[in-house]
Amino acid sequence: MPANESRTTPNELARELGHTDGGRTIRTWLRLHHPRPDTDKYQRWALTSAEANDVLEKFQR
């Protein structure tokens, strides 16, 4: 990841999009469309800008 690339979380995106489930719907979608390695299981999500953009495209109303 480039040093200037910011990371966001599913919870932050959920709030931005008006979701009230704490990012659960977004995390579920991410598991299907942007799976993480097993070593990241139970770790905090930190999305790349590309992943965040995919989420915004999918969930913006």
C-alpha positions, 0 to 999 in steps of 0.5 A: 500500500502506498504511504499516502493511501488512506484506509477506511473500515466497513463501519465507517462506510456504513455510517457514511451510507446511512446503514445502522448495522455497524457495517455487517452488511458491508462485511458480508458483501466484502467476504464474497467479493473481496475475500481476505486471507485466513490469516486476517480472520478476526482482524480489523478490516482496513479497506483499500481505496479500490475496495472502498470504491467498490462498496460505495458503488454497490451500496450508494442509494 
